[in-house]
Amino acid sequence: MWPALDVGRWLSARAPRGGASSSPSDSRQVTLLVVGCALVLFAPTVVQLNVRVTDLSAARVLQGDVLYRDMWTMYAPGSIYFMALAYAVFGRHMLVGNALGI
């Protein structure tokens, strides 16, 4: 095991002895450790890029397709046309769709 990843030994070395309470710096270190682990474990889901129906429909609108003639959607046309406008202004990047959240 890598020495930097031996958390059990790190926590046992910092455990209070003799019933004394832990210092604020120890609790800060444990909090930073927990937050760091949470960021490592959940970071892929935070920045996960999902392709939505509106993204695909907006891409088709940019290629010249017309809603309800060339493709059917259950979503309102305003969201698709707004996404197509955003793609036309900022480029067809998945980050644009995720930033708008439509």
C-alpha positions in Angstrom: 0.0 0.0 0.0 1.2 3.5 -0.7 2.2 5.4 2.4 0.2 8.4 1.4 -3.0 6.3 1.2 -2.7 4.7 4.6 -5.6 6.6 6.2 -6.1 4.2 9.1 -2.6 4.8 10.4 -2.9 8.5 9.8 -6.2 8.7 11.8 -4.9 6.4 14.6 -1.8 8.5 15.0 -4.0 11.6 15.5 -6.5 10.0 17.8 -6.9 11.7 21.2 -5.1 9.9 24.1 -6.4 9.6 27.6 -9.9 10.8 26.8 -8.8 14.3 25.9 -10.8 16.0 23.2 -9.3 16.5 19.8 -8.0 19.9 18.8 -9.7 22.1 16.1 -6.8 21.4 13.7 -7.5 17.7 13.9 -11.1 18.2 13.1 -10.2 20.4 10.2 -7.8 17.8 8.8 -10.5 15.1 9.0 -13.0 17.5 7.4 -10.6 18.2 4.6 -9.9 14.5 4.2 -13.6 13.7 3.9 -14.3 16.6 1.5 -11.3 15.5 -0.6 -12.5 12.0 -0.8 -16.0 13.1 -1.7 -14.6 15.3 -4.5 -12.6 12.4 -5.9 -15.5 10.0 -5.7 -18.3 12.3 -7.0 -16.4 14.7 -9.3 -17.2 12.6 -12.5 -20.9 12.9 -11.8 -20.7 16.7 -11.2 -19.1 17.3 -14.6 -20.8 14.5 -16.4 -21.9 15.6 -19.9 -25.3 14.3 -20.9 -26.8 14.5 -24.3 -30.4 15.6 -24.1 -33.2 15.4 -26.6 -33.1 19.2 -26.9 -29.4 19.0 -27.8 -30.0 16.5 -30.5 -33.0 18.4 -31.8 -31.2 21.7 -31.8 -28.3 20.1 -33.8 -30.9 18.9 -36.4 -32.5 22.3 -36.6 -29.0 23.8 -37.3 -28.7 21.3 -40.1 -31.9 22.6 -41.7 -34.6 20.2 -40.3 -37.9 21.7 -39.3 -39.7 20.7 -36.1 -42.9 18.6 -36.4 -42.2 18.1 -40.1 -38.8 16.4 -40.1 -38.8 15.3 -36.5 -41.3 14.9 -33.7 -40.7 16.1 -30.1 -42.9 16.4 -27.1 -40.9 19.4 -25.9 -42.0 23.0 -26.6 -40.3 24.4 -29.7 -38.9 27.5 -27.9 -36.4 25.4 -25.9 -35.1 23.7 -29.0 -34.9 26.9 -31.0 -33.2 28.7 -28.1 -30.7 25.8 -27.8 -30.1 26.0 -31.6 -29.5 29.8 -31.2 -27.0 29.1 -28.4 -25.2 26.5 -30.6 -25.1 29.0 -33.4 -23.6 31.7 -31.2 -21.2 29.6 -29.0 -20.6 26.6 -31.1 -21.9 23.0 -30.9 -20.3 22.0 -27.7 -21.8 19.8 -25.0 -20.7 22.3 -22.4 -23.1 24.9 -23.9 -26.1 22.6 -23.4 -25.1 21.8 -19.9 -24.5 25.4 -19.0 -27.9 26.4 -20.2 -29.5 23.3 -18.6 -32.4 23.1 -21.1 
